[in-house]
Amino acid sequence: MKPRMPKTIILLVVAWATAASSQPRFQGSLHLASGLLQGEFKQNTGSDGFGLTGEFFYSPSRSLFSIGVSAGFLIYGMESRRQPLSSEFPDFTVKVSTDNSMVLAQLVFRLQNPTGRLQPYVEAVAGLNYLYTETRIENVDDWYEDERIASKVDFDDTAFNYGAGGGLQYTLYTASPREGQQYHPLSVALDIQAKYLIGEQARYLKKGSVHRENGKVLYDVKESKTDLVLIQLGAAIHF
């Protein structure tokens, strides 16, 4: 006689499958993000990154698994100064700003509990980290805005990264389903997440790495692995 699966396990699987099938297929989110640089990366720069991230997910056949993409922009150093436009026009003042930034682009695989007001999840990620330093010259005559006159990328490099993390979504609002619909068309949740990203070796600049001497521009280039902890707080929409 073949052993039978316990009733509780059968009921759990059926309930889980039913709940998963009642969920929307798509999810989008927007976050405020903090990138906590790690190891030699942090030692070389002496700072952390702050910015925005966004994500979009698709859940095939409305399952517990979803696949998505994530993109983020972080600034980990900035400086600015005002100076005359040139020696010939000392009465024209411009603002010269230099920002050290990174752009993250990743593929994300997520396993998420689809039921209840609290929905924890875990995920694995892999992608690229584009690090660059840009200098801008802006007109500061207008009190309400700085008009960009010129800009250039001083230095850039790209590193592969991968990692894992997790988070928690707390549902704030769920729309009532329309007549004949089998699942809720829209819900909004508070989304808190953290992930550790292991970054390959890259070359980059930090705040104060651009020097101007005797009419020449010199760069103090740093090199290290680019590990960071990414902490995000924002809102997610399921639809």
C-alpha positions as CSV (number, residue, x, y, z in Angstrom):
1,M,0.0,0.0,0.0
2,K,1.4,3.3,-1.0
3,P,1.8,5.9,1.8
4,R,-0.7,8.8,1.6
5,M,0.2,12.4,1.9
6,P,-1.2,13.9,5.1
7,K,-4.4,15.9,4.7
8,T,-2.8,19.0,6.2
9,I,-0.1,19.1,3.5
10,I,-2.7,18.6,0.8
11,L,-4.9,21.4,2.2
12,L,-1.8,23.7,2.5
13,V,-0.7,23.1,-1.1
14,V,-4.3,23.7,-2.4
15,A,-4.7,26.8,-0.3
16,W,-1.3,28.2,-1.3
17,A,-2.0,27.5,-5.0
18,T,-5.4,29.2,-4.8
19,A,-4.0,32.2,-3.1
20,A,-1.2,32.5,-5.6
21,S,-3.7,32.3,-8.5
22,S,-5.7,35.2,-7.0
23,Q,-2.8,37.6,-7.1
24,P,-2.0,40.2,-9.8
25,R,0.8,39.3,-12.2
26,F,2.7,42.6,-12.1
27,Q,4.5,44.6,-9.5
28,G,6.3,48.0,-9.6
29,S,8.1,49.9,-6.9
30,L,10.0,53.1,-6.2
31,H,12.4,53.6,-3.3
32,L,14.6,56.0,-1.5
33,A,17.9,54.1,-1.3
34,S,21.1,54.1,0.7
35,G,24.2,52.3,-0.6
36,L,26.5,51.4,2.3
37,L,29.9,50.9,0.7
38,Q,31.9,48.0,2.1
39,G,35.6,47.2,2.8
40,E,38.2,48.9,0.7
41,F,35.5,50.6,-1.4
42,K,34.4,52.5,1.7
43,Q,38.0,53.2,2.8
44,N,38.9,54.7,-0.5
45,T,35.8,56.9,-0.8
46,G,35.1,57.7,2.9
47,S,31.4,58.0,2.2
48,D,28.2,56.1,1.3
49,G,25.7,56.6,-1.5
50,F,22.2,58.0,-1.5
51,G,19.6,58.1,-4.3
52,L,16.6,56.4,-5.9
53,T,15.8,52.9,-7.1
54,G,13.0,51.4,-9.1
55,E,11.8,47.8,-9.8
56,F,9.4,46.0,-12.0
57,F,8.3,42.3,-11.7
58,Y,6.3,39.8,-13.6
59,S,5.0,36.6,-11.9
60,P,4.5,33.8,-14.5
61,S,1.2,32.0,-14.0
62,R,0.7,34.0,-10.8
63,S,3.0,31.8,-8.8
64,L,5.2,32.5,-5.7
65,F,8.1,33.1,-8.0
66,S,8.6,36.3,-10.0
67,I,11.3,37.7,-12.2
68,G,12.1,41.3,-12.6
69,V,14.5,44.1,-13.3
70,S,15.9,46.7,-10.9
71,A,17.6,50.1,-11.7
72,G,19.1,52.6,-9.3
73,F,21.0,55.8,-9.2
74,L,23.3,56.7,-6.2
75,I,25.6,59.6,-5.5
76,Y,28.5,58.9,-3.2
77,G,30.4,62.2,-3.4
78,M,29.8,65.7,-4.6
79,E,31.5,69.1,-4.5
80,S,31.0,72.5,-6.0
81,R,32.6,75.9,-6.2
82,R,32.0,79.3,-7.8
83,Q,34.6,81.0,-10.0
84,P,34.9,83.6,-12.7
85,L,34.0,82.3,-16.2
86,S,37.5,83.3,-17.4
87,S,40.3,85.8,-16.7
88,E,38.8,87.9,-19.6
89,F,35.3,87.9,-18.0
90,P,35.9,88.1,-14.2
91,D,32.5,89.7,-13.7
92,F,30.7,86.5,-15.0
93,T,30.5,83.8,-12.2
94,V,29.7,80.2,-12.9
95,K,29.2,77.2,-10.7
96,V,31.5,74.2,-11.2
97,S,30.1,70.9,-9.7
98,T,31.6,67.5,-9.6
99,D,29.5,64.4,-8.7
100,N,30.7,60.8,-8.1
101,S,27.8,58.5,-9.0
102,M,26.9,54.9,-9.7
103,V,24.1,53.4,-11.8
104,L,22.9,49.9,-10.9
105,A,21.1,47.7,-13.4
106,Q,20.1,44.2,-12.3
107,L,18.1,41.1,-13.0
108,V,16.2,39.9,-10.0
109,F,14.6,36.6,-9.0
110,R,12.2,36.8,-6.1
111,L,10.3,34.3,-4.0
112,Q,7.4,36.1,-2.2
113,N,4.5,35.1,0.0
114,P,1.5,36.4,-1.9
115,T,-1.1,36.3,0.9
116,G,-1.9,38.4,3.9
117,R,-1.2,42.0,4.8
118,L,2.5,41.2,5.6
119,Q,4.3,39.7,2.6
120,P,8.0,38.8,3.2
121,Y,10.3,37.8,0.4
122,V,13.8,36.7,-0.5
123,E,15.6,37.4,-3.8
124,A,18.8,36.8,-5.7
125,V,20.2,39.5,-8.0
126,A,22.9,39.8,-10.7
127,G,23.8,42.8,-12.9
128,L,26.2,45.7,-13.5
129,N,27.4,48.7,-11.5
130,Y,28.4,51.7,-13.7
131,L,30.6,54.1,-11.8
132,Y,31.3,57.6,-13.2
133,T,32.4,61.1,-12.2
134,E,30.9,64.1,-14.0
135,T,31.8,67.7,-13.9
136,R,29.2,70.4,-14.9
137,I,29.5,74.2,-15.5
138,E,26.3,76.0,-14.7
139,N,25.1,79.6,-14.9
140,V,24.1,80.9,-11.5
141,D,22.7,84.3,-12.5
142,D,19.1,83.1,-12.3
143,W,18.0,82.9,-8.6
144,Y,15.5,80.1,-9.3
145,E,17.6,77.6,-11.3
146,D,21.1,76.8,-12.4
147,E,21.4,76.6,-16.2
148,R,23.8,74.0,-17.5
149,I,26.4,75.4,-19.8
150,A,28.6,72.4,-20.3
151,S,29.4,69.0,-18.8
152,K,31.8,66.1,-19.2
153,V,32.5,62.7,-17.8
154,D,35.9,62.8,-16.2
155,F,36.2,59.0,-15.5
156,D,34.1,55.9,-15.7
157,D,34.2,52.1,-15.3
158,T,31.8,49.2,-15.0
159,A,31.8,46.2,-12.6
160,F,29.7,43.0,-12.6
161,N,27.9,42.4,-9.3
162,Y,25.7,39.8,-7.7
163,G,24.1,39.1,-4.4
164,A,21.0,38.3,-2.3
165,G,18.6,39.9,0.0
166,G,15.2,40.1,1.4
167,G,12.4,42.4,2.4
168,L,8.9,42.9,3.7
169,Q,5.8,44.5,2.2
170,Y,3.0,45.8,4.3
171,T,-0.3,46.3,2.4
172,L,-1.7,49.7,2.9
173,Y,-4.6,49.6,0.4
174,T,-6.4,47.0,-1.7
175,A,-9.0,47.9,-4.3
176,S,-12.2,46.1,-4.3
177,P,-12.5,43.6,-7.3
178,R,-14.9,44.5,-10.0
179,E,-17.8,42.2,-10.7
180,G,-16.6,39.0,-12.5
181,Q,-12.9,39.5,-11.6
182,Q,-11.2,36.7,-9.8
183,Y,-8.4,38.7,-8.2
184,H,-7.9,42.2,-6.8
185,P,-6.9,44.6,-9.6
186,L,-4.7,46.9,-7.5
187,S,-3.0,47.1,-4.1
188,V,-0.4,49.4,-2.6
189,A,2.2,48.4,0.0
190,L,5.0,49.8,2.1
191,D,8.2,48.1,0.9
192,I,11.3,47.7,3.0
193,Q,14.3,45.7,1.7
194,A,18.0,45.2,2.0
195,K,20.5,43.3,-0.1
196,Y,24.2,42.6,-0.1
197,L,25.9,43.1,-3.5
198,I,29.3,41.6,-4.2
199,G,31.0,43.8,-6.8
200,E,34.0,43.0,-9.0
201,Q,37.1,45.1,-9.2
202,A,36.7,48.6,-10.7
203,R,38.5,51.9,-11.0
204,Y,36.8,55.1,-9.9
205,L,37.2,58.6,-8.5
206,K,36.1,59.9,-5.1
207,K,35.3,63.4,-3.8
208,G,38.4,65.5,-4.3
209,S,40.0,63.2,-6.8
210,V,40.0,65.8,-9.6
211,H,42.9,68.2,-9.3
212,R,43.7,71.2,-11.6
213,E,47.4,72.3,-11.7
214,N,49.1,74.6,-14.1
215,G,46.3,74.3,-16.6
216,K,46.2,70.5,-16.5
217,V,43.6,68.2,-15.0
218,L,44.9,65.3,-12.9
219,Y,42.9,62.4,-11.5
220,D,43.6,60.4,-8.3
221,V,42.2,57.1,-9.4
222,K,41.2,54.4,-6.9
223,E,40.7,50.7,-7.5
224,S,39.1,48.0,-5.4
225,K,36.2,45.6,-5.2
226,T,32.8,47.4,-5.2
227,D,30.8,45.6,-2.5
228,L,27.9,47.4,-1.0
229,V,24.8,46.9,1.1
230,L,21.7,48.4,-0.5
231,I,18.9,49.5,1.9
232,Q,15.6,50.6,0.3
233,L,12.4,52.1,1.6
234,G,9.5,52.9,-0.6
235,A,6.1,51.9,-2.0
236,A,5.1,48.9,-4.2
237,I,2.1,48.6,-6.5
238,H,0.6,45.2,-7.4
239,F,-1.6,45.2,-10.5
